[in-house]
Amino acid sequence: MDKLIEQYERKFAEVIGVKRAFAFWKGRVALYAILKAMDIGAGDEVIVPGYTCVMDVNPIKYLGAKPVYVDIEPATFNINVNLLREKITSKTKAIIAQHTYGYPCDMDAIMDIASDNNIPVIEDCCLALGSRYKGKMAGTFGKAAYFSFQWNKPYTTGLGGMAITSDNNLAEKIESLCAGEMCKPLRKEVFMLWMQLVVYRLFVYPRTTALAQSLFRYLTKKGAALGSSITSEFRPEQACDFFKDASCVQARCGLRQLKKIEKNIAHRREMTQLYDELLAESGWPARQYDASIMQPVMVRYPVRIAEKNKALAEAANAGIELGSWFECPLHPIETPMEAYDYEVGMCGEAEKASNEVVNLPLHLRVNKKTAERTVDFITKYIPLFYARLGETQIDNHRIAGNIYKASKKSV
Ligand SMILES: Cc1ncc(COP(=O)(O)O)c(C=O)c1O
């Protein structure tokens, strides 16, 4: 194996505090390797939250297993642990605990339920690099965990994924799978990824994100850019050349990102706090999570609003970076849900969140000014509270916010 990739894996394992790390072309490939190393296959069931990226479900389908969806709880968007136990059957072979937007799951409850039923937990840390639950790092609770380094993630290597574990047997199995079955990315793919990273570094800033995204999607459709998903991946029966190794371009970039990981985390915390303050000044409700238990490092700042689609369209025109994931329980909106065993109505809270949540950027290119512009923009919309308030209360809230803002301006 390439020395650079080995070095990246060692450094990553050290940062998270686990024994082993395995780098892959994408995050979904990391999950695939974990599931396969756990011998999960036809007839097995894997529990996932019904509010995720469809690419997370693809590896389950590729292996012939069935995804079983559990609804989320509305404040943290994480799997609702009160609904978890009833979904477990004799076929359940793994529980995926996805730490959504950076909020760690209720790991005590999940680990209890899993150990009562002797089922391994796999943590999806794609959105939660550095988050902690009761002081312990996300990714160190379950038997294994995985990360993604695609464009929207806590740090990016363009595309990229990492599987981690401290379980020696599982690590050996992943290692032998990699040695036996994994293919190398094509030179052309690696070159395109490198080019895209250069373009990203030079041109993609909060003001240009919407434009860059549209252009990127267009170029991806034409085959002139390397999108994070290829069309064939939406058809679960085609595994193609899915099981793919990481490249040196990703390893080099990942090592650079790990050098500034503390700065990245501190910045995300600072910007999250700034959004908290700015939104509170506008009369918006505070986020609801137990800070004495959870120490999230947010990948994006989710807010619920009325008129999500209108806000997204206006944001693109105004040069405001607004994220729309997850657009449906199995993001993106084009997902043929039936093919993934999801029936509308299965996860009511997840469906509601998909219609209401937009997310605000927290990455290293966001500064105080960007955050202020973003909040000025988003506070034009009506916030939807976790505990839904009546229209009059929302109006009162907005009026209070506007009075507060006006009084600050007049000081
Ligand atoms: C929560 C979550 N898990 C897994 C993935 C898959 O990661 P990747 O795109 O690197 O395969 C994503 C993708 O965006 C995601 O949002």
The ligand as an ORCA input file, in Angstrom:
! r2SCAN-3c Opt
* xyz 0 1
  C     -24.794     11.163      6.944
  C     -24.059     10.654      5.741
  N     -23.547      9.407      5.771
  C     -22.865      8.917      4.719
  C     -22.665      9.636      3.573
  C     -21.912      9.045      2.412
  O     -20.663      9.677      2.268
  P     -19.933      9.713      0.849
  O     -20.635     10.697     -0.016
  O     -18.512     10.108      1.132
  O     -20.011      8.335      0.305
  C     -23.191     10.919      3.501
  C     -22.994     11.680      2.244
  O     -23.106     12.784      1.999
  C     -23.895     11.455      4.615
  O     -24.416     12.706      4.598
*
